[in-house]
Structure formats: structure tokens, C-alpha cells
Amino acid sequence: MRLDFVLRIGPDAHNSLQNERDRLRNCHIDVSNRPRRFPRIRRRARSPPIFADWISALKLDWLKDKLGSSARLKGIGGAILSVAIGGGAIFALTHALKNVDYHQVFSIIRGTDSSVIALALVLVTASYGSITLYDWLALHTIGRKDVPYRIAALASFTSYPIAHGIGAVALISPVIRYRIYSGNGLGALGVANICFLTGLTFWLGNMTALGFSLLYEPGAIGVIDRLSPGANRMVALTLLGTVGAFLAWSWFFPRSIGKSRWLVRLPSGPLVLLQIVVGLLDLTAAAVAMYVLIPAGMDVGLFRLMAVFIAATLLGFASHAPAGLGVFDATILIGLGSEDREQLLAALLMFRFLYHFVPLSIALVLFGGVEAWRGMRAKALKVAQVQTSDGRVELETDHADDDQREAEDSNRVSRLAVEQHSDQDASDSADPGPYRIRRAKGQRP
């Protein structure tokens, strides 16, 4: 059966419909009662990057090939430096822990006032809160202000504790950030830029804090670097001068480094200043958290503690040990060394628990929960797509009367009639009206 729809129009719609004549001539409408199956459209699922193949997932193989033997030599040199720092830290830590009464250490921990621990926990929270701004500033620098702060906070809070806790920051941090940012349209190079810019914020804050601390107390790390107070003061001036020069260099003109394939946009002057403030807030909050845990009887100054704390943090990063284990502790014990080793060790253990273990546990649960939720959501979406593609769509022909009544209410349409023809028209009329929309013989796809 073939149904032709004859549509009579008024003169005011003639011009617009004349332009649609060619399209209407080729328009076919299937009004059969047969259920029609549409072809299934599948979206190819994006396979998540495998942890072991993170370099390929980040599409940075070209960088590795380009660097070639130079990168391998730097890698060997970095490994040797890490082993040397770790070996020296183990020797120093073994020497520092001699004759320590561990029963007294745990007794000091149990006797610590809960208000002190609560204050330290608040400071640790402030430190990690400022860390979430690292990624937020990086996103603003690369022009991705559309990414919400909650995504940036999730990427910062999960990548830093997990990567630092495992020890391979340069390996783990890009993978975690890629897993989080890929849902917001950030690719491998965007994640690489974010990692570079967050590292820049970290170093700007460390250099500024260490410079001010050594300028105020130049002999704070003399037992660590074996330099005189005058030499340490020169180091402080050099650090502050470098930070100031970079701030002035980036203040007036937009800067970028790298080449066209990997072009890293550097932050502007105001953003650099904000990076310095955020880095200072992070390190100051962390150092003060440890400061409040040290008993007042040890008489350790805040600037001395900050200088030793930053030196311990940098050595811990250079060693690539999990959470700087051994290196950070040996630097703290030697740099703040006194006869009361038990009190200092008790404060160090409490700080380790609050600053490293608790955030690491929360980050693992949070990242695992996000990955599990995304997996279940992707599975549910796949099932919904399959069910939708298997659905049937039917076009019924018993609504001609309704269409007729709606057409009569229009001022532009004078009549809508449904005519049944037994023969097939060979061609369409050149007359502006009536136009006919003919149904071709339907074929099942």
C-alpha cells in the first residue's frame, strides 16, 4: 500500500517552500505498521591506560626517543645520587638512634595532650588544602579555567600523597592526574604541563622559605651542609635573588618554554607571586605542625626548624624513597639533634602519622572509590546503549484525523488531505502547489 500526502499552502509560504523543493522530492517516509529495526551504533570504549605502559598512554615516547642517550645518562646519574643519599641516610639514622629508649618514646606519645594533636592535625589539613591550589593555578596558567576546582583538588590531593608515599613521584603522579583529568578533556601534554607547573610551585615555595629561614638563622643547617653561617647566608641571598629574578622576568611578558610539540606556557607575574604565596603556606603549615608537636623544653626555634624541615623534604625527594623514609628522619634528627633524642623521635613519629599515613590512607580510599564509581557508571552506560540500540520504533498511520484538525487551525495551511493512489507518479509537478511527499517502497535496513 502506498500513501501520498497532498499539502496545499497559501501564497505567503510559497517562497520558503520553493527552496525546499529538492529536499522534499527526495524525502521518503515509511508509514508501514511493521516494526523497524535501526542499525546499532556503538561507541568505541576508550580503554584506560595501563599503569605499566604509562609512557605510551601519555604519548611521550617521542620525548624519550628525542633525548636518547642523554636521558639514559641522566637517569643513571640520578639513580646513583639516590642510592648515595639513601645509603648515607641509613648510616646517619642508625647512628642517631643509638641508645634510644623506645619505651620512653611511646610513653611521650601517649602522654601528649590531645589538643596539641588536634592543632597539628588542623595545620596538616591547611597544608594539604594549599596543595590543592597547585593544580588550580596550573590549570589557570594553561588556560583551562573551565575545569572545576573540585577536580583540581581531587587530582592534587590524590596524586601527592600516593606518589610521595610510593616514592616514584615522577612516575606515579602523571598517571593519577591523567586518570582524573582525562574525563575533562585534558590529554597527555596537558597533564605533563600541569605536572611541570605544580613542580614549579613546589620549588618556588621551597626556595623562598629556605632563603628566608637561612637569612634569619644561617647556622640552622650547618651540621647538614657543613657550611659556615656566612656561606649559608650567601646561599639564602642567592635563592631569594633567583626567585625575585624569575618573578621580574615573568611579570611583564607572557613566557613559554619548549618547542611546538610540547610548548609549556609559564605563569604570568601575578600568578608566579600567587605560586610563591601558596608554596610558602604549604611549607609553613607543615613545618608548624611539626613544631607544635616538639616539647617546649627542647628550645627549638621556628626558623631553625623550617630550614631543617625544608632540607629534609628536599633530600627525601631526591632519594626517591617512599615518603623520604629514612632520609627525612635522619635529617630531622641530625639537624635538630640534642641530648633529648626520645622527645624529638616521639614528635617525628606523631608527625609522620598525621602528615603521611593519614593523608595516604584517605587518598587511596578516595582514588579507589572514584575509579570504582567510574567503572560502574561506564558499565551501566554500556548496558543502556545496548538496550537503546535493540529498541523498536513504530510509526502508526491512524493519526490522520488529529493532523487534519491541527492543520485547520493554521492560517498558512488551507487543507491537509490524505489520498490513496494505486499508481506511482513518474515525476513531480513543476507547479508551486500542491507538493507531494511520496513514500518509496520501504526496505528493511
Contacts in CASP RR format, 6 or more apart in sequence:
PFRMAT RR
TARGET T0000
AUTHOR 0000-0000-0000
METHOD contacts of the structure
MODEL  1
MRLDFVLRIGPDAHNSLQNERDRLRNCHIDVSNRPRRFPRIRRRARSPPI
FADWISALKLDWLKDKLGSSARLKGIGGAILSVAIGGGAIFALTHALKNV
DYHQVFSIIRGTDSSVIALALVLVTASYGSITLYDWLALHTIGRKDVPYR
IAALASFTSYPIAHGIGAVALISPVIRYRIYSGNGLGALGVANICFLTGL
TFWLGNMTALGFSLLYEPGAIGVIDRLSPGANRMVALTLLGTVGAFLAWS
WFFPRSIGKSRWLVRLPSGPLVLLQIVVGLLDLTAAAVAMYVLIPAGMDV
GLFRLMAVFIAATLLGFASHAPAGLGVFDATILIGLGSEDREQLLAALLM
FRFLYHFVPLSIALVLFGGVEAWRGMRAKALKVAQVQTSDGRVELETDHA
DDDQREAEDSNRVSRLAVEQHSDQDASDSADPGPYRIRRAKGQRP
1 420 0 8 1.000
2 420 0 8 1.000
2 421 0 8 1.000
2 424 0 8 1.000
2 438 0 8 1.000
2 439 0 8 1.000
2 441 0 8 1.000
3 31 0 8 1.000
3 397 0 8 1.000
3 418 0 8 1.000
3 419 0 8 1.000
3 420 0 8 1.000
3 439 0 8 1.000
4 419 0 8 1.000
4 420 0 8 1.000
4 421 0 8 1.000
4 425 0 8 1.000
4 436 0 8 1.000
4 437 0 8 1.000
4 438 0 8 1.000
4 439 0 8 1.000
5 29 0 8 1.000
5 416 0 8 1.000
5 418 0 8 1.000
5 436 0 8 1.000
5 437 0 8 1.000
6 416 0 8 1.000
6 417 0 8 1.000
6 418 0 8 1.000
6 419 0 8 1.000
6 434 0 8 1.000
6 435 0 8 1.000
6 436 0 8 1.000
7 413 0 8 1.000
7 416 0 8 1.000
7 434 0 8 1.000
7 435 0 8 1.000
7 436 0 8 1.000
7 437 0 8 1.000
8 413 0 8 1.000
8 414 0 8 1.000
8 415 0 8 1.000
8 416 0 8 1.000
8 417 0 8 1.000
8 433 0 8 1.000
8 434 0 8 1.000
9 17 0 8 1.000
9 412 0 8 1.000
9 413 0 8 1.000
9 414 0 8 1.000
9 433 0 8 1.000
9 434 0 8 1.000
9 435 0 8 1.000
10 412 0 8 1.000
10 413 0 8 1.000
10 414 0 8 1.000
12 412 0 8 1.000
13 412 0 8 1.000
14 432 0 8 1.000
17 24 0 8 1.000
17 432 0 8 1.000
17 435 0 8 1.000
18 432 0 8 1.000
21 428 0 8 1.000
21 435 0 8 1.000
24 435 0 8 1.000
24 437 0 8 1.000
25 428 0 8 1.000
27 437 0 8 1.000
28 438 0 8 1.000
28 439 0 8 1.000
28 440 0 8 1.000
28 442 0 8 1.000
29 395 0 8 1.000
29 437 0 8 1.000
29 439 0 8 1.000
30 36 0 8 1.000
30 395 0 8 1.000
30 439 0 8 1.000
30 442 0 8 1.000
31 395 0 8 1.000
31 397 0 8 1.000
31 439 0 8 1.000
32 395 0 8 1.000
32 442 0 8 1.000
33 394 0 8 1.000
33 396 0 8 1.000
33 397 0 8 1.000
34 444 0 8 1.000
35 392 0 8 1.000
35 393 0 8 1.000
35 394 0 8 1.000
36 392 0 8 1.000
36 393 0 8 1.000
36 394 0 8 1.000
36 395 0 8 1.000
36 444 0 8 1.000
37 391 0 8 1.000
37 392 0 8 1.000
37 444 0 8 1.000
37 445 0 8 1.000
38 389 0 8 1.000
38 391 0 8 1.000
38 393 0 8 1.000
38 445 0 8 1.000
39 445 0 8 1.000
40 389 0 8 1.000
40 390 0 8 1.000
41 389 0 8 1.000
42 385 0 8 1.000
42 389 0 8 1.000
43 385 0 8 1.000
45 378 0 8 1.000
45 382 0 8 1.000
48 179 0 8 1.000
49 56 0 8 1.000
49 57 0 8 1.000
49 58 0 8 1.000
49 175 0 8 1.000
49 178 0 8 1.000
49 179 0 8 1.000
50 57 0 8 1.000
51 175 0 8 1.000
54 171 0 8 1.000
54 174 0 8 1.000
54 175 0 8 1.000
54 178 0 8 1.000
55 61 0 8 1.000
55 64 0 8 1.000
57 175 0 8 1.000
57 178 0 8 1.000
57 188 0 8 1.000
58 174 0 8 1.000
58 175 0 8 1.000
58 178 0 8 1.000
58 188 0 8 1.000
58 191 0 8 1.000
58 192 0 8 1.000
59 188 0 8 1.000
59 189 0 8 1.000
60 188 0 8 1.000
60 192 0 8 1.000
62 261 0 8 1.000
63 262 0 8 1.000
64 71 0 8 1.000
81 318 0 8 1.000
82 318 0 8 1.000
82 319 0 8 1.000
82 320 0 8 1.000
82 321 0 8 1.000
85 315 0 8 1.000
85 316 0 8 1.000
85 318 0 8 1.000
85 319 0 8 1.000
85 327 0 8 1.000
86 319 0 8 1.000
86 321 0 8 1.000
86 326 0 8 1.000
86 327 0 8 1.000
88 330 0 8 1.000
89 315 0 8 1.000
89 319 0 8 1.000
89 321 0 8 1.000
89 326 0 8 1.000
89 327 0 8 1.000
89 329 0 8 1.000
89 330 0 8 1.000
89 331 0 8 1.000
90 326 0 8 1.000
90 330 0 8 1.000
92 330 0 8 1.000
92 333 0 8 1.000
92 334 0 8 1.000
93 326 0 8 1.000
93 329 0 8 1.000
93 330 0 8 1.000
93 333 0 8 1.000
96 330 0 8 1.000
96 333 0 8 1.000
96 334 0 8 1.000
96 337 0 8 1.000
96 341 0 8 1.000
97 333 0 8 1.000
97 341 0 8 1.000
97 345 0 8 1.000
99 341 0 8 1.000
100 341 0 8 1.000
100 342 0 8 1.000
100 345 0 8 1.000
101 342 0 8 1.000
104 342 0 8 1.000
105 342 0 8 1.000
105 345 0 8 1.000
105 346 0 8 1.000
105 349 0 8 1.000
106 346 0 8 1.000
108 295 0 8 1.000
108 342 0 8 1.000
108 343 0 8 1.000
108 346 0 8 1.000
109 346 0 8 1.000
109 349 0 8 1.000
109 350 0 8 1.000
112 293 0 8 1.000
112 346 0 8 1.000
112 350 0 8 1.000
116 292 0 8 1.000
116 293 0 8 1.000
117 293 0 8 1.000
117 350 0 8 1.000
117 354 0 8 1.000
119 292 0 8 1.000
120 289 0 8 1.000
120 290 0 8 1.000
120 292 0 8 1.000
120 293 0 8 1.000
120 350 0 8 1.000
120 351 0 8 1.000
120 354 0 8 1.000
121 289 0 8 1.000
121 354 0 8 1.000
123 285 0 8 1.000
123 286 0 8 1.000
123 288 0 8 1.000
123 289 0 8 1.000
123 292 0 8 1.000
124 285 0 8 1.000
124 286 0 8 1.000
124 289 0 8 1.000
124 354 0 8 1.000
124 355 0 8 1.000
124 358 0 8 1.000
124 359 0 8 1.000
126 281 0 8 1.000
126 285 0 8 1.000
127 281 0 8 1.000
127 282 0 8 1.000
127 283 0 8 1.000
127 285 0 8 1.000
127 286 0 8 1.000
127 289 0 8 1.000
127 355 0 8 1.000
128 157 0 8 1.000
128 160 0 8 1.000
128 161 0 8 1.000
128 359 0 8 1.000
129 153 0 8 1.000
129 157 0 8 1.000
130 278 0 8 1.000
130 279 0 8 1.000
130 281 0 8 1.000
130 282 0 8 1.000
130 285 0 8 1.000
131 156 0 8 1.000
131 157 0 8 1.000
131 160 0 8 1.000
131 282 0 8 1.000
132 149 0 8 1.000
132 152 0 8 1.000
132 153 0 8 1.000
132 156 0 8 1.000
132 157 0 8 1.000
133 156 0 8 1.000
133 278 0 8 1.000
134 156 0 8 1.000
134 197 0 8 1.000
134 198 0 8 1.000
134 199 0 8 1.000
134 201 0 8 1.000
134 202 0 8 1.000
134 278 0 8 1.000
135 152 0 8 1.000
135 153 0 8 1.000
135 155 0 8 1.000
135 156 0 8 1.000
135 177 0 8 1.000
135 194 0 8 1.000
135 198 0 8 1.000
136 149 0 8 1.000
136 152 0 8 1.000
136 153 0 8 1.000
136 156 0 8 1.000
137 197 0 8 1.000
137 201 0 8 1.000
137 267 0 8 1.000
137 271 0 8 1.000
137 274 0 8 1.000
137 275 0 8 1.000
137 278 0 8 1.000
138 193 0 8 1.000
138 194 0 8 1.000
138 197 0 8 1.000
138 198 0 8 1.000
138 201 0 8 1.000
139 145 0 8 1.000
139 147 0 8 1.000
139 152 0 8 1.000
139 194 0 8 1.000
140 271 0 8 1.000
141 193 0 8 1.000
141 197 0 8 1.000
141 265 0 8 1.000
141 266 0 8 1.000
141 267 0 8 1.000
141 268 0 8 1.000
141 271 0 8 1.000
142 190 0 8 1.000
142 193 0 8 1.000
142 194 0 8 1.000
142 197 0 8 1.000
142 265 0 8 1.000
143 265 0 8 1.000
144 184 0 8 1.000
144 186 0 8 1.000
146 184 0 8 1.000
147 181 0 8 1.000
147 184 0 8 1.000
147 186 0 8 1.000
151 180 0 8 1.000
151 181 0 8 1.000
151 184 0 8 1.000
154 180 0 8 1.000
154 366 0 8 1.000
154 370 0 8 1.000
155 176 0 8 1.000
155 177 0 8 1.000
155 180 0 8 1.000
155 181 0 8 1.000
155 194 0 8 1.000
156 198 0 8 1.000
157 359 0 8 1.000
157 362 0 8 1.000
157 363 0 8 1.000
157 366 0 8 1.000
158 176 0 8 1.000
158 180 0 8 1.000
158 363 0 8 1.000
158 366 0 8 1.000
158 367 0 8 1.000
158 370 0 8 1.000
159 172 0 8 1.000
159 173 0 8 1.000
159 176 0 8 1.000
159 177 0 8 1.000
159 180 0 8 1.000
160 173 0 8 1.000
160 363 0 8 1.000
161 356 0 8 1.000
161 359 0 8 1.000
161 360 0 8 1.000
161 362 0 8 1.000
161 363 0 8 1.000
162 172 0 8 1.000
162 176 0 8 1.000
162 360 0 8 1.000
162 363 0 8 1.000
162 364 0 8 1.000
162 367 0 8 1.000
163 169 0 8 1.000
163 171 0 8 1.000
163 172 0 8 1.000
163 173 0 8 1.000
163 176 0 8 1.000
164 322 0 8 1.000
164 323 0 8 1.000
164 324 0 8 1.000
164 356 0 8 1.000
165 322 0 8 1.000
165 323 0 8 1.000
165 356 0 8 1.000
165 360 0 8 1.000
166 172 0 8 1.000
166 322 0 8 1.000
167 320 0 8 1.000
167 321 0 8 1.000
167 322 0 8 1.000
167 323 0 8 1.000
167 324 0 8 1.000
168 320 0 8 1.000
169 317 0 8 1.000
169 320 0 8 1.000
173 195 0 8 1.000
174 191 0 8 1.000
174 192 0 8 1.000
174 195 0 8 1.000
176 367 0 8 1.000
177 191 0 8 1.000
177 194 0 8 1.000
177 195 0 8 1.000
178 186 0 8 1.000
178 187 0 8 1.000
178 188 0 8 1.000
178 191 0 8 1.000
179 371 0 8 1.000
180 370 0 8 1.000
181 187 0 8 1.000
181 190 0 8 1.000
181 191 0 8 1.000
181 194 0 8 1.000
186 194 0 8 1.000
189 262 0 8 1.000
192 262 0 8 1.000
193 264 0 8 1.000
193 265 0 8 1.000
196 264 0 8 1.000
197 264 0 8 1.000
197 267 0 8 1.000
200 266 0 8 1.000
200 267 0 8 1.000
200 275 0 8 1.000
201 275 0 8 1.000
201 278 0 8 1.000
201 279 0 8 1.000
202 279 0 8 1.000
204 243 0 8 1.000
204 246 0 8 1.000
204 272 0 8 1.000
204 275 0 8 1.000
204 276 0 8 1.000
204 279 0 8 1.000
205 275 0 8 1.000
205 276 0 8 1.000
205 278 0 8 1.000
205 279 0 8 1.000
205 280 0 8 1.000
205 282 0 8 1.000
205 283 0 8 1.000
206 279 0 8 1.000
206 283 0 8 1.000
206 310 0 8 1.000
206 313 0 8 1.000
206 314 0 8 1.000
207 239 0 8 1.000
207 240 0 8 1.000
207 242 0 8 1.000
207 243 0 8 1.000
208 239 0 8 1.000
208 240 0 8 1.000
208 243 0 8 1.000
208 276 0 8 1.000
208 279 0 8 1.000
208 280 0 8 1.000
209 279 0 8 1.000
209 280 0 8 1.000
209 283 0 8 1.000
209 284 0 8 1.000
209 306 0 8 1.000
209 310 0 8 1.000
210 236 0 8 1.000
210 239 0 8 1.000
210 306 0 8 1.000
210 307 0 8 1.000
210 310 0 8 1.000
210 311 0 8 1.000
211 235 0 8 1.000
211 236 0 8 1.000
211 237 0 8 1.000
211 239 0 8 1.000
211 240 0 8 1.000
212 236 0 8 1.000
212 240 0 8 1.000
212 303 0 8 1.000
213 220 0 8 1.000
213 236 0 8 1.000
213 303 0 8 1.000
213 304 0 8 1.000
213 306 0 8 1.000
213 307 0 8 1.000
213 310 0 8 1.000
214 220 0 8 1.000
214 221 0 8 1.000
214 232 0 8 1.000
214 233 0 8 1.000
214 235 0 8 1.000
214 236 0 8 1.000
214 239 0 8 1.000
214 307 0 8 1.000
215 233 0 8 1.000
215 236 0 8 1.000
215 237 0 8 1.000
215 240 0 8 1.000
216 303 0 8 1.000
217 301 0 8 1.000
217 303 0 8 1.000
217 304 0 8 1.000
217 307 0 8 1.000
218 229 0 8 1.000
218 230 0 8 1.000
218 232 0 8 1.000
218 233 0 8 1.000
218 236 0 8 1.000
219 229 0 8 1.000
219 232 0 8 1.000
219 304 0 8 1.000
220 232 0 8 1.000
220 303 0 8 1.000
220 304 0 8 1.000
220 307 0 8 1.000
220 308 0 8 1.000
220 335 0 8 1.000
221 232 0 8 1.000
221 307 0 8 1.000
221 308 0 8 1.000
221 311 0 8 1.000
221 335 0 8 1.000
222 228 0 8 1.000
222 229 0 8 1.000
222 232 0 8 1.000
223 334 0 8 1.000
223 335 0 8 1.000
223 337 0 8 1.000
224 308 0 8 1.000
224 311 0 8 1.000
224 331 0 8 1.000
224 334 0 8 1.000
224 335 0 8 1.000
225 232 0 8 1.000
225 311 0 8 1.000
227 235 0 8 1.000
243 276 0 8 1.000
246 272 0 8 1.000
247 269 0 8 1.000
247 272 0 8 1.000
247 273 0 8 1.000
247 276 0 8 1.000
249 255 0 8 1.000
250 266 0 8 1.000
250 267 0 8 1.000
250 268 0 8 1.000
250 269 0 8 1.000
250 272 0 8 1.000
251 268 0 8 1.000
251 269 0 8 1.000
251 270 0 8 1.000
251 272 0 8 1.000
254 265 0 8 1.000
254 266 0 8 1.000
254 268 0 8 1.000
255 265 0 8 1.000
255 266 0 8 1.000
256 263 0 8 1.000
256 264 0 8 1.000
256 265 0 8 1.000
256 266 0 8 1.000
257 263 0 8 1.000
257 264 0 8 1.000
257 266 0 8 1.000
258 264 0 8 1.000
267 275 0 8 1.000
283 306 0 8 1.000
283 309 0 8 1.000
283 310 0 8 1.000
283 313 0 8 1.000
284 306 0 8 1.000
286 309 0 8 1.000
286 355 0 8 1.000
287 302 0 8 1.000
287 305 0 8 1.000
287 306 0 8 1.000
287 309 0 8 1.000
287 310 0 8 1.000
288 302 0 8 1.000
289 351 0 8 1.000
289 354 0 8 1.000
289 355 0 8 1.000
290 305 0 8 1.000
290 309 0 8 1.000
290 347 0 8 1.000
290 348 0 8 1.000
290 351 0 8 1.000
290 355 0 8 1.000
291 300 0 8 1.000
291 301 0 8 1.000
291 302 0 8 1.000
291 305 0 8 1.000
293 347 0 8 1.000
293 350 0 8 1.000
293 351 0 8 1.000
294 300 0 8 1.000
294 305 0 8 1.000
294 336 0 8 1.000
294 343 0 8 1.000
294 344 0 8 1.000
294 347 0 8 1.000
295 340 0 8 1.000
295 343 0 8 1.000
295 347 0 8 1.000
297 340 0 8 1.000
297 343 0 8 1.000
298 336 0 8 1.000
298 338 0 8 1.000
298 340 0 8 1.000
298 343 0 8 1.000
298 344 0 8 1.000
300 336 0 8 1.000
304 336 0 8 1.000
305 336 0 8 1.000
308 331 0 8 1.000
308 332 0 8 1.000
308 335 0 8 1.000
308 336 0 8 1.000
309 332 0 8 1.000
311 331 0 8 1.000
312 327 0 8 1.000
312 328 0 8 1.000
312 329 0 8 1.000
312 331 0 8 1.000
312 332 0 8 1.000
313 328 0 8 1.000
315 324 0 8 1.000
315 327 0 8 1.000
315 328 0 8 1.000
315 331 0 8 1.000
316 324 0 8 1.000
316 327 0 8 1.000
316 328 0 8 1.000
316 331 0 8 1.000
317 324 0 8 1.000
318 327 0 8 1.000
319 327 0 8 1.000
321 327 0 8 1.000
323 352 0 8 1.000
323 356 0 8 1.000
323 360 0 8 1.000
329 348 0 8 1.000
329 352 0 8 1.000
332 344 0 8 1.000
332 348 0 8 1.000
333 341 0 8 1.000
333 344 0 8 1.000
333 345 0 8 1.000
333 348 0 8 1.000
336 344 0 8 1.000
337 344 0 8 1.000
338 344 0 8 1.000
400 418 0 8 1.000
403 416 0 8 1.000
404 416 0 8 1.000
407 413 0 8 1.000
407 415 0 8 1.000
407 416 0 8 1.000
408 416 0 8 1.000
424 438 0 8 1.000
425 436 0 8 1.000
425 438 0 8 1.000
428 435 0 8 1.000
428 436 0 8 1.000
429 436 0 8 1.000
END
